[in-house]
Amino acid sequence: MVNRLKGNKVVGLKQTVKAIKNSTAKTVYIAKDADDKLIQSVKVLIEDNSPELIYIDTMKELGKLCGIDVGAATAAVLKD
């Protein structure tokens, strides 16, 4: 697994949704233990815009990958 997400990124549900809608998200990360009701909108947007999707086991692990001390439900690496 990756130690840290490389490149420009956004962390959190609202920022990830915004990046997908603006077609700037290259890869989207979703924590498997995130509340499904919250991330449903992200999943629908991914189907429509088709960036790469990667699942991470826990919100805590995704937070660490993003370089923050708290958990994160979603994150996205942005296109160059």
C-alpha positions in Angstrom: 0.0 0.0 0.0 1.0 3.6 -0.5 2.6 5.5 2.4 1.1 8.8 1.3 -1.1 10.0 -1.5 1.1 11.7 -4.2 0.3 14.9 -5.9 -2.3 17.6 -5.3 -5.3 16.2 -3.4 -8.5 17.2 -1.7 -9.7 15.6 1.5 -13.3 15.2 2.7 -16.7 14.6 1.2 -17.6 18.1 0.0 -14.2 18.7 -1.6 -14.2 15.3 -3.3 -17.7 15.9 -4.7 -16.6 19.3 -6.0 -13.5 17.8 -7.7 -15.5 15.1 -9.4 -18.1 17.5 -10.6 -15.4 19.8 -12.0 -13.7 16.8 -13.7 -10.4 17.5 -11.8 -10.4 14.2 -9.8 -8.0 11.6 -11.3 -8.3 9.0 -8.5 -11.0 8.9 -5.7 -10.4 7.1 -2.4 -13.3 5.9 -0.2 -13.0 4.4 3.3 -14.8 1.1 3.5 -16.1 2.0 7.1 -17.5 5.4 6.1 -21.3 5.8 6.4 -22.8 4.6 3.2 -25.5 7.3 3.2 -22.7 9.9 3.2 -20.6 8.5 0.4 -23.6 7.5 -1.8 -23.4 10.8 -3.7 -19.7 10.2 -4.4 -20.4 6.7 -5.8 -23.1 8.1 -8.1 -20.8 10.8 -9.4 -18.0 8.3 -10.0 -20.3 6.2 -12.2 -21.1 9.3 -14.3 -17.6 10.8 -14.5 -15.5 7.6 -14.2 -12.4 8.6 -12.3 -10.4 5.7 -10.9 -11.9 4.4 -7.5 -9.8 2.8 -4.8 -11.2 1.6 -1.5 -9.2 1.9 1.8 -10.0 -0.2 4.8 -10.6 2.5 7.4 -11.2 6.2 7.7 -8.3 6.4 10.0 -6.0 4.8 7.4 -7.2 7.1 4.7 -6.6 10.1 7.0 -3.0 9.0 7.5 -2.5 8.5 3.7 -3.7 12.1 3.3 -1.3 13.4 6.0 -3.9 14.4 8.5 -4.4 13.3 12.1 -8.1 12.5 11.8 -10.1 10.0 9.8 -11.4 10.9 6.3 -14.4 9.3 4.5 -13.2 10.3 1.0 -10.3 11.9 -0.7 -9.3 12.6 -4.3 -6.0 13.0 -6.1 -6.3 15.8 -8.7 -5.2 15.8 -12.3 -2.0 17.6 -13.1 
